[in-house]
Amino acid sequence: MWGIVPAAGRGSRIQPLAFSKELLPVGSRLDGDVERPCAVSEYLLDRMVQAGATKVCFVISPGKSDILAYYGGGYGPASVAYVVQPNPSGLCDAVFRAAPLIAPDEPVIVGLPDTIWFPDNGFAALPDDCLSFLLFPVDRPEFFDAVVCDPDGRVREIQVKQPNAASNWIWGAFKMPGHVLHALRDLWLARHRQDEYLGTLVNAYLAAGGMARGIPAGTAYVDVGTLNGYRAALGLLGQSEPPVRRAAPLAHHGDAPPILATALRGPIA
């Protein structure tokens, strides 16, 4: 199973930082018996590894070599690859940068590396055979992508940062077979790469006869990309039982699995 981590954004909402926002220390982890600061993106990688991901692809911008230096070639049992998004062109562009690495029959999970959510085994609630979204209840859905579902859980529409959203359930992560990732990429290319947000592309996918499911299995979701979100994340971690301090140890360069590294710098053809 592949995990895709889109980490090419500028992080302008929480600047100035002297490092990539995905490495912002939030909470702590245990490195053996030693407690150390935990980078916010480690929470997502923990959840991916727990879900069975054996390969993780970071999509980074050219200036984010600190992420490569931090994670090296692996995280716990998972190998780590890197692809480059030359310019910040939105989530769809970032996710599809990883598509050449993924076979049609491989399952794929995707999450945002500047978020923290519970339960930590949320990916396990998502089916393997279709595009599915892990949904979380929030008070202000207009700041996110609200997912409107039929009573049977089929996604009817994704409302992207829409005032007066029809649902207070937002997507925080998603899963699909590799062939669905490639179908979405083909649709995105056919639409002349006009979709910056995943939600508008998924709406077009549904209109063309595609199917997606929304799974309301999430209980708490925090976007750490703002100062208020950072404070909320600290509060959420302080309330969590057991404490979120069990991130898999980093596989440092000396003992890492072989690095799967690639630089896809050109346009996606």
C-alpha positions in Angstrom: 0.0 0.0 0.0 1.2 3.5 -0.9 0.6 6.6 1.2 0.8 10.0 -0.5 1.8 13.0 1.5 1.3 16.3 -0.3 3.9 18.6 1.3 4.7 21.2 -1.3 2.6 24.1 0.1 4.2 27.3 1.2 2.6 27.3 4.7 1.9 31.0 4.4 -0.8 30.9 7.1 1.7 30.1 9.9 4.9 31.8 8.7 7.5 33.0 9.5 9.1 29.6 10.2 12.7 28.7 9.7 11.7 25.3 8.4 8.9 23.5 6.4 5.6 23.7 8.2 5.3 19.9 8.0 8.2 19.7 10.5 6.5 22.0 13.1 7.0 20.4 16.5 3.6 19.5 18.0 3.5 17.2 21.0 6.1 14.6 21.5 7.1 11.0 20.7 9.1 8.3 22.3 12.4 7.5 20.7 13.2 4.4 22.7 12.9 5.6 26.3 13.7 9.2 25.4 10.9 11.7 24.8 11.5 14.0 21.9 9.5 16.6 20.0 7.2 15.2 17.3 6.9 16.8 13.9 3.3 17.4 12.9 3.6 15.2 9.8 4.7 12.2 11.9 1.1 11.9 13.1 -0.1 11.3 9.5 2.8 8.9 8.8 2.0 6.9 12.0 -1.6 6.6 10.8 -0.5 5.5 7.4 1.9 2.8 8.7 -0.8 1.6 11.1 -3.1 1.2 8.1 -0.6 -1.0 6.3 1.3 1.4 4.1 4.7 0.0 3.2 5.7 2.9 0.9 5.2 6.6 1.4 5.6 9.3 -1.2 6.3 12.9 -0.1 5.4 15.4 -2.7 7.7 18.4 -1.9 8.6 21.7 -3.5 12.2 22.3 -4.6 13.0 24.3 -1.4 11.8 21.7 1.1 15.0 19.6 1.3 14.7 19.7 5.1 11.8 17.2 4.8 14.1 14.8 2.9 16.9 15.4 5.5 14.4 14.7 8.4 12.8 11.5 7.1 15.6 10.1 4.9 14.7 6.8 3.2 12.2 5.4 5.7 9.8 5.9 8.5 9.5 2.8 10.8 8.8 -0.2 8.4 7.8 2.0 5.4 10.2 3.1 2.7 9.9 6.8 1.7 10.1 8.3 -1.8 10.1 11.9 -2.9 8.7 13.6 -6.0 8.9 17.3 -6.7 6.1 19.7 -7.5 8.0 22.5 -9.2 5.4 25.2 -8.5 2.5 25.4 -5.9 -0.3 24.4 -8.3 -2.9 22.9 -5.8 -3.7 19.6 -4.2 -4.7 17.8 -7.4 -1.4 18.5 -9.1 0.5 17.5 -6.0 -1.3 14.2 -5.5 -1.0 13.2 -9.2 2.8 13.9 -9.2 3.0 10.5 -7.3 0.8 8.6 -9.8 3.7 7.2 -12.0 4.9 5.3 -8.9 1.6 3.5 -8.3 0.3 0.4 -10.0 -3.4 0.2 -10.9 -3.9 -2.7 -8.4 -2.2 -1.0 -5.5 -4.3 0.7 -2.8 -3.5 4.3 -2.0 -4.2 6.4 1.1 -3.8 10.2 1.1 -3.7 12.6 4.0 -2.6 16.2 4.8 0.6 16.5 6.7 -0.3 19.6 8.7 -3.4 18.0 10.3 -3.9 15.9 13.4 -7.0 13.7 13.7 -8.5 10.9 15.7 -9.1 8.0 15.9 -5.6 7.1 14.8 -6.8 4.0 13.1 -9.3 5.9 11.0 -7.9 4.6 7.7 -9.1 1.1 8.7 -12.7 2.3 8.3 -12.3 3.0 4.6 -13.1 0.3 2.0 -10.5 -1.0 -0.4 -12.6 -1.1 -3.6 -13.6 2.5 -4.3 -12.8 6.1 -3.7 -13.7 6.8 0.0 -13.4 9.7 2.3 -12.7 9.6 6.1 -15.2 12.2 7.4 -14.9 14.4 10.5 -17.5 16.6 12.2 -16.5 20.3 12.5 -18.2 23.5 13.7 -17.2 25.6 10.7 -17.4 23.5 7.6 -17.2 26.6 5.4 -13.4 26.6 6.0 -13.0 23.1 4.7 -14.4 20.7 2.0 -17.9 19.6 3.3 -19.0 16.2 2.0 -22.7 15.7 1.3 -23.8 12.1 1.3 -26.9 10.1 0.6 -28.3 8.0 3.5 -26.4 5.0 2.2 -23.1 6.8 2.4 -22.6 7.5 -1.3 -21.1 10.9 -1.9 -23.4 13.3 -3.7 -21.3 16.4 -3.7 -18.2 18.0 -2.2 -18.8 21.7 -1.3 -15.4 23.4 -1.4 -15.1 26.2 1.3 -18.8 27.0 0.7 -20.7 29.4 3.0 -23.8 27.7 4.5 -22.5 24.3 3.7 -25.1 21.6 3.6 -23.1 19.2 5.8 -20.8 19.7 8.8 -18.9 16.6 7.9 -15.6 17.3 6.1 -13.1 15.0 4.5 -9.7 14.7 6.3 -8.2 11.7 4.4 -9.1 9.4 1.6 -8.4 6.0 0.1 -8.7 4.4 -3.3 -7.4 1.7 -5.6 -4.5 2.7 -7.9 -6.7 2.5 -11.0 -9.1 5.1 -9.5 -6.2 7.4 -8.8 -5.2 7.1 -12.5 -8.8 7.6 -13.6 -9.0 10.8 -11.6 -5.7 12.0 -13.0 -6.9 11.3 -16.6 -10.1 13.3 -15.9 -8.0 16.1 -14.4 -5.9 16.2 -17.6 -8.9 16.1 -19.8 -10.3 19.1 -17.9 -7.0 21.0 -18.7 -5.8 20.8 -15.1 -8.3 23.4 -14.1 -9.1 21.8 -10.8 -6.9 23.2 -8.0 -9.1 21.6 -5.3 -9.8 17.9 -5.1 -13.5 18.6 -4.4 -14.2 20.1 -7.8 -12.5 17.2 -9.5 -14.4 14.7 -7.5 -17.7 16.4 -8.4 -16.8 16.1 -12.1 -15.9 12.4 -11.5 -19.3 11.8 -9.9 -21.1 13.6 -12.7 -19.3 11.3 -15.2 -20.6 8.2 -13.4 -17.9 7.6 -10.8 -18.7 6.6 -7.3 -17.3 7.6 -3.9 -18.3 6.9 -0.3 -18.1 9.0 2.8 -17.3 7.2 6.0 -18.2 9.3 9.1 -15.7 7.5 11.4 -13.7 10.5 12.4 -14.1 12.0 15.9 -11.7 15.0 16.0 -9.8 17.0 13.3 -7.4 19.9 13.6 -5.7 21.9 10.9 -2.4 22.9 12.4 -1.6 25.3 9.5 -2.7 28.4 11.5 -1.7 29.7 14.9 -5.2 29.0 16.3 -5.1 25.5 14.8 -1.7 25.0 16.4 -3.1 25.9 19.8 -6.1 23.6 19.2 -3.8 20.7 18.3 -1.9 21.1 21.6 -5.1 21.0 23.5 -6.3 18.0 21.5 -3.1 16.1 22.2 -3.3 17.0 25.9 -6.8 15.5 26.1 -5.9 12.3 24.2 -5.8 9.0 26.0 -3.4 7.4 25.8 -1.0 10.3 25.0 0.0 10.4 21.4 3.7 9.7 22.0 4.2 6.4 20.3 5.2 7.5 16.8 7.3 4.9 15.0 11.0 5.7 15.4 12.5 7.5 12.4 14.7 5.3 10.2 17.8 7.5 10.0 20.1 7.5 7.1 22.5 4.9 8.6 19.9 2.2 9.2 17.2 3.3 6.7 15.6 1.0 4.0 16.9 1.9 0.5 15.8 5.3 -0.5 13.1 5.4 -3.3 13.9 8.8 -4.7 12.7 10.4 -7.9 12.4 14.0 -9.1 9.4 14.5 -11.5 10.1 18.1 -12.3 8.5 18.4 -15.7 4.8 18.9 -16.5 2.5 16.0 -16.0 1.7 14.7 -19.5 
